[in-house]
């Protein structure tokens, strides 16, 4: 494990919550980073890609995980041709450990809970697609192809009424209404990025992006015009996928707060 110090000491990461209380997890391929805005720790996940990270919401449970647990999905096929689904133990403190809790038959660049369901998204056939994953066996169903052209889907998040996603082909942020299967262009991010993850956290859309020719950074997205504002650097990026999730400690115990999933994208071609 390697400890890194960021240049963003003392930043308040979310309204009403001090930076010392909030921690973000983000990944660069098989390296998992945990940061509180002051210190960044890195962990070798031994080849596993922790993309699509999200938190099981209060009042819910899935196979192998309960409310407050961080879960993630791998973008690499296992020996059975499926994608491992993990519970991330020791997400907030200590050394994170991946516990395999199932396998999915769907490639999911991001995971997010919405309306009591677990959703994944990808950009197969170069269009934004969303699907449900079973809470029992993680098999996919109800695939919806939007018909909206993308190069690489990333950053799926849910704000309680609708979804957000990002595309590294246009470097832009989009809104998505599942009920009408409608994509709305919110605007260009103002930065050129490869891979990205999103999280709707305490009224603000956050994200981790791999800046083209630069570092893996964390910042906020403007949901009105799509602009991305960098808050701090995490580390140089050297691999190919990115996941992202925010966690906070609950009073008197370890609690994890909600999640827009994360997201991961394949490198721009």
N, C-alpha and C positions, 0 to 999 in steps of 0.2 A: 504494500500500500504506500502511496506517495501523497504527502500533504503539500498543497499549493496555497499561496496567499493571493487573493484577488485584489484589484485596485478599487473595490467598491465598498470599503469598510463603512459601516454606519448607515447605509441606505435602508430606508423603510420600504419593504417589498410589497406590502399590501396595506390598504387603509386600515388603521386601527391595530395593526400587528407589527411589533418590532422585528427587525431583521434577525435578531438572535433567536426568535421563536419559529421563524419560517425556514424550511429547508426545501430546496429543489433537488430532484434527481433528474439527471439527463445523461444520455449515453452517446458515445461515439463508437459505433460498432460494438466490440466486446468489452470496451472500457466503460464503466459506470462511474459518473461523477456525482458527488453530493456536496451542495454548497448552501451556506446560510447568508451569503453576501459578504462574509468576512474571510472565512476559510473554505477552501475547496479540497475535498479528499477524492482520490481516484482508486478504483478497485478493478482488478482483472477478473472478468466473468468467465474466463477459461473457454473462450470461443463462442459463448452464447451471446446473441444479440437481443438486448432487452428493449425492444421497440414496443410501441403501443401501450405504454404504461398508463395505468389508471388506478383509482382507489374504489373499493367496494363501498357503496354508500350506506349510510345509517339505515338500519331496518332491513337490509338485504343480506343474503348469503348465496354463495355459489359452491359448486363442488370444490372442496379443498381450500376455501377461503371464506372469511366472514367480514362483517362490516369493519372498515378501517384498514383492511389488508391492502397492500399494493400488489397488483397483478401485472403481468407483462406477457407479450407473445413474441416468439422468435420469427425472423423472416427467412430462416434457413430450414429446408425440409429435413426431417429426421429419417431414420432408416425405413420407416413405414410410409414415407412420402408425405407426412403431415407436419404441422408446425406446433412445436411445444408451447404450452401455456404454463407460466410460472407464477408462484407466489414469491414475492420478494420479502424474505424475513430480514429483520434488523435494518429496515429501510431508514429509520430515523437516526439510529445510533448504533455503534458497533460495526462489525463487518457484514455487509449484505450477503445473503445466501439465497440462491435460487432453488426452489423446491418445485419440481414438475408436478402439476396437478391435473394435467390432461393434454389432449392434442386436438388441434382443429384441422379441418379439411379446407379451410379458406385462408388465403393470404390476406393478412390484415395489417396494413401499414400503420394503423392507429386503432385504439380501443377507447370507447367511452360509454358510460351508463347514461340512459335517458329514458324517463317514463317507465322505470322498472325493467327495462331491457338492456342487453349488452350489444353494442353495435361495433362493427369494424368497417373500415373503408380501404379502398385501393384504387389504382388507376389502370386496371386491366383494359387492354384494347384502347388505351389512351383516352379514356373517358372516366369521369368521376362515378364511382360505384359505391353503394353502401349495402350492408347486409346485417342480419341479426345472427348472434351466436347463442346457442343454447346455454342456459345457466347450469345445465347438468353435465353435458358431454362436449360442449363447445363446438358442435357441428353447426355449419352455417345453413341459413335458410332465408327466404324472402329477399333474394338479391334484387336490388333496384339499380338499373343502369340509367343514369341521368341524361345521357346523350351529349353531355357537356364535355368538350375536348380539353384534355390536360396532358402535360408531359409527365408529371410525377405528383401524385396526391400526397399531401402531408397535413399534419396539424388538425385532425378532427377534434372538435370541442363542442360542448352543448351548454347553453346559458339558461336553460329552463324553458325556453320557448322555441329555439331553433339551433341549427348546427352552424359551425364555421369550419372551413378547411382552407388550406393553402396549396399552391401549385408552383413548383420551382421552374416551370416553363415560362410563366408570365411574371414570376416574382410577386404574386398578388394574393390578396385575401378575399374569400368569397363567403357568402351566406347560403344556407341550403334549407329548404322547407321539404321535409319528407312527405307530408300530407299531400302536397301538390307536385312533388318531384321537380321543384323549381330552384335553379341556381341564380343568385344575385351577385353581380360583381361589386365589391365594396371599394376596391381601389388597389393601386400599386403600392408595394411596401416601401419603395425608395431605396432598397438594397438588393443586391444580387446574391442569391443563396442557392445552395445545393439541397441539403436535407434539413428537415424542420420538425418540431413537435409543438403542440398547442395545449393550453390548459386554461379553462375559464375558472378563475379563482377569486372569490370575494369581490365580485362585481367588476373584475378586470380581466381582459384576455391577455395572458402571458404566453411566451413562446421561447423555445431554444432553436436557434438556426445556425447552420454552418455557412458562414459568409464565404463567398467565392474568393479564393486567394487570401483568406484571413482565418479567424479563429472560430471556435464554437462559442457562441455568446447567448445571453439571456436578455430578454427585453419585453416590452409591451406592444400590443397591436391596437391601433385605433379602429374600432368597429364601424365608424362612420365613413372614413376615407381610406382605410387599409394600411395606413402608414405604420412602420415598425420603428420603435425607439429603443436603441440599445441601452441597457442598464449597466451591465458589467460583462467582462470576459470570463470564460470558464477555463479554456485551455486551447492550444492549437488542435485543429481537427486533422486526423490522419486516416480515418476509416470511412465507412460508407453509409451508415444509417444513424438516425437520431430518434430517441424517445425522450419524453418529458413528463414530469408530474410534480405537483406541489404537495407538501405535507406539513402539518403543524402538530404540536403536542397539545392534547386536551388537558384541562385543569386536573391535576392529581394523577394523571395516567398518560399513556401514549395513545394519542388519537391521530387519525390521518384524515385530512380533508380533501376533498373532492377534486376533481380531476378532469381534465378534458383529455383526452387521451393523447394520447401521444401520438407521437406520430413519427413516422419514419418514411424516408424517401430514398429512392435509389438515385445514385449520382447522375447528374445531368449528362445526357449524351450529346 
